[in-house]
Amino acid sequence: MPDQRPPDAREMGIYFTLAQVGFEMVVPLIAGLIVDYYAGTGPWLAVAGIILGFVGGIAHIVVLSRQQEIRQREQKRQEGKPP
């Protein structure tokens, strides 16, 4: 089923998704910094937050790109074009 939303709505969806990925990458760092400050654990939880945020963000980007590829293949198949 083709996407019936207007181009502006699709574009806004892309922007919201990218913002979500950005938050997923930054929030663990901020949480690590806050816990480090109050627990006095040094930079270790902040470093763990950086790693966790990076891995989570990259994983989300990979999932999104795979979904987009599947959508494009399905659209080409419906149009009768070879993949």
VEXKOLBA-77651 format. One record per residue (C-alpha): x, y, z; residue number from 1. Coordinates in nm, 3 decimals, decimal comma. Layout:
<sites>
{px: X | py: Y | pz: Z | n: NUM}
...
</sites>
This chain:
<sites>
{px: 0,000 | py: 0,000 | pz: 0,000 | n: 1}
{px: 0,159 | py: 0,329 | pz: -0,103 | n: 2}
{px: 0,217 | py: 0,602 | pz: 0,150 | n: 3}
{px: -0,086 | py: 0,832 | pz: 0,117 | n: 4}
{px: 0,049 | py: 1,108 | pz: 0,342 | n: 5}
{px: 0,151 | py: 1,436 | pz: 0,181 | n: 6}
{px: 0,526 | py: 1,491 | pz: 0,129 | n: 7}
{px: 0,545 | py: 1,737 | pz: 0,417 | n: 8}
{px: 0,413 | py: 1,481 | pz: 0,666 | n: 9}
{px: 0,663 | py: 1,219 | pz: 0,546 | n: 10}
{px: 0,945 | py: 1,470 | pz: 0,574 | n: 11}
{px: 0,840 | py: 1,563 | pz: 0,929 | n: 12}
{px: 0,837 | py: 1,193 | pz: 1,018 | n: 13}
{px: 1,196 | py: 1,163 | pz: 0,898 | n: 14}
{px: 1,299 | py: 1,465 | pz: 1,106 | n: 15}
{px: 1,129 | py: 1,328 | pz: 1,417 | n: 16}
{px: 1,301 | py: 0,993 | pz: 1,368 | n: 17}
{px: 1,641 | py: 1,160 | pz: 1,334 | n: 18}
{px: 1,573 | py: 1,366 | pz: 1,647 | n: 19}
{px: 1,481 | py: 1,047 | pz: 1,832 | n: 20}
{px: 1,810 | py: 0,885 | pz: 1,730 | n: 21}
{px: 1,994 | py: 1,196 | pz: 1,850 | n: 22}
{px: 1,823 | py: 1,180 | pz: 2,188 | n: 23}
{px: 1,900 | py: 0,809 | pz: 2,214 | n: 24}
{px: 2,266 | py: 0,894 | pz: 2,171 | n: 25}
{px: 2,279 | py: 1,190 | pz: 2,413 | n: 26}
{px: 2,053 | py: 1,084 | pz: 2,702 | n: 27}
{px: 2,277 | py: 0,797 | pz: 2,825 | n: 28}
{px: 2,573 | py: 1,037 | pz: 2,838 | n: 29}
{px: 2,376 | py: 1,293 | pz: 3,040 | n: 30}
{px: 2,247 | py: 1,022 | pz: 3,273 | n: 31}
{px: 2,603 | py: 0,895 | pz: 3,321 | n: 32}
{px: 2,729 | py: 1,245 | pz: 3,400 | n: 33}
{px: 2,454 | py: 1,302 | pz: 3,656 | n: 34}
{px: 2,509 | py: 0,969 | pz: 3,830 | n: 35}
{px: 2,887 | py: 1,027 | pz: 3,825 | n: 36}
{px: 2,839 | py: 1,365 | pz: 3,990 | n: 37}
{px: 2,622 | py: 1,235 | pz: 4,274 | n: 38}
{px: 2,793 | py: 0,898 | pz: 4,323 | n: 39}
{px: 3,147 | py: 1,029 | pz: 4,281 | n: 40}
{px: 3,238 | py: 0,748 | pz: 4,044 | n: 41}
{px: 3,452 | py: 0,963 | pz: 3,819 | n: 42}
{px: 3,408 | py: 0,957 | pz: 3,444 | n: 43}
{px: 3,327 | py: 0,586 | pz: 3,423 | n: 44}
{px: 2,951 | py: 0,602 | pz: 3,399 | n: 45}
{px: 2,975 | py: 0,890 | pz: 3,154 | n: 46}
{px: 3,206 | py: 0,678 | pz: 2,938 | n: 47}
{px: 2,962 | py: 0,388 | pz: 2,966 | n: 48}
{px: 2,683 | py: 0,628 | pz: 2,865 | n: 49}
{px: 2,881 | py: 0,740 | pz: 2,560 | n: 50}
{px: 2,935 | py: 0,380 | pz: 2,452 | n: 51}
{px: 2,575 | py: 0,280 | pz: 2,521 | n: 52}
{px: 2,439 | py: 0,583 | pz: 2,337 | n: 53}
{px: 2,665 | py: 0,530 | pz: 2,038 | n: 54}
{px: 2,582 | py: 0,160 | pz: 2,006 | n: 55}
{px: 2,210 | py: 0,222 | pz: 2,054 | n: 56}
{px: 2,203 | py: 0,506 | pz: 1,803 | n: 57}
{px: 2,393 | py: 0,313 | pz: 1,538 | n: 58}
{px: 2,171 | py: 0,008 | pz: 1,591 | n: 59}
{px: 1,862 | py: 0,224 | pz: 1,546 | n: 60}
{px: 2,004 | py: 0,376 | pz: 1,226 | n: 61}
{px: 2,074 | py: 0,027 | pz: 1,088 | n: 62}
{px: 1,718 | py: -0,084 | pz: 1,166 | n: 63}
{px: 1,573 | py: 0,227 | pz: 1,002 | n: 64}
{px: 1,784 | py: 0,185 | pz: 0,689 | n: 65}
{px: 1,678 | py: -0,180 | pz: 0,658 | n: 66}
{px: 1,313 | py: -0,083 | pz: 0,692 | n: 67}
{px: 1,355 | py: 0,183 | pz: 0,425 | n: 68}
{px: 1,522 | py: -0,067 | pz: 0,193 | n: 69}
{px: 1,235 | py: -0,313 | pz: 0,241 | n: 70}
{px: 0,981 | py: -0,038 | pz: 0,168 | n: 71}
{px: 1,164 | py: 0,060 | pz: -0,150 | n: 72}
{px: 1,181 | py: -0,303 | pz: -0,269 | n: 73}
{px: 0,810 | py: -0,349 | pz: -0,197 | n: 74}
{px: 0,726 | py: -0,030 | pz: -0,385 | n: 75}
{px: 0,931 | py: -0,140 | pz: -0,687 | n: 76}
{px: 0,767 | py: -0,482 | pz: -0,676 | n: 77}
{px: 0,422 | py: -0,324 | pz: -0,676 | n: 78}
{px: 0,520 | py: -0,104 | pz: -0,970 | n: 79}
{px: 0,640 | py: -0,408 | pz: -1,161 | n: 80}
{px: 1,005 | py: -0,306 | pz: -1,174 | n: 81}
{px: 1,278 | py: -0,563 | pz: -1,114 | n: 82}
{px: 1,476 | py: -0,512 | pz: -0,787 | n: 83}
</sites>
